[in-house]
């Protein structure tokens, strides 16, 4: 699997980055190696697979750098704060009105699976400003997460777990064929937005890579009530307790110095750590 950290800003876009937007890709040759070794079911089509994980402000533009929107296989939303989902509206417009591949031109319904919290369909319509005579049906196939219930998207299996945030929110354990070790399985864990909790440790357990939000800073944000965000120190604690292979810090607002967050994480986790780069890439 390949993780592209397209948008790595927290709460809002930064001058150098969209808000939270990630792309998980499994190239055809990695799928083929997985089928041959048995780690990918034999009925999975051998082709490139592309799954968007969160789609925050400005993220859709970066998605198009790497995959045509009509070639996406699913969108996975951790929760429905704007910096994680608002660009779903422009994806809808693209899938419906593109002059060559859009529904209005071809008559073919994309039915793109969109996984998210229980009210994902209603919230998506509200954000878009859908008129009474307009429907998102046929463009999106909305599916609600169930805590702990895995879903399969081609060669990828995703297990969501409810995490500690003011709204319904999920971390994700994403399992698929490894691009670093052909023929083996790899685990990518994503915290979404959360404070420290047991479920986010379980999501991360033994993962080769943990993509962890770290929007807060120790001391500076201590006055904020629990259940909002991780600090670098708390992200490092999760990585250490879960025994992950490496830690990538993301969701840093424009007012947070990445060097501070990196130093905090280094104090609680002694494995490889880095701060996610906009439009960066990680093999898993």
Secondary structure, 3 states (H helix, E strand, C coil): CEEEEEECECCCCECCECECEEEEEECHHHHHHHHHHCCCCCCCCCCCEEEEEEECCCHHHHHCCCCCHHHCCEEECCCCCHHHHCCHHHHHHHHHHCCCCCHHHHCCCCCEEEEECCCHHHHHHHHHCCCCCCCCECCEEEEECCCCCEEEECCEEEEEEECECCCCCEEEEEEEECCCCCCCEEEEEECCCCECCHHHHHHHCCCCEEEEECCECCCCCCCCCCCCCCEHHHHHHHHHHHCCCEEEEECECCCCCHHHHHHHHHCCCCCEEEECCCCEEEEC
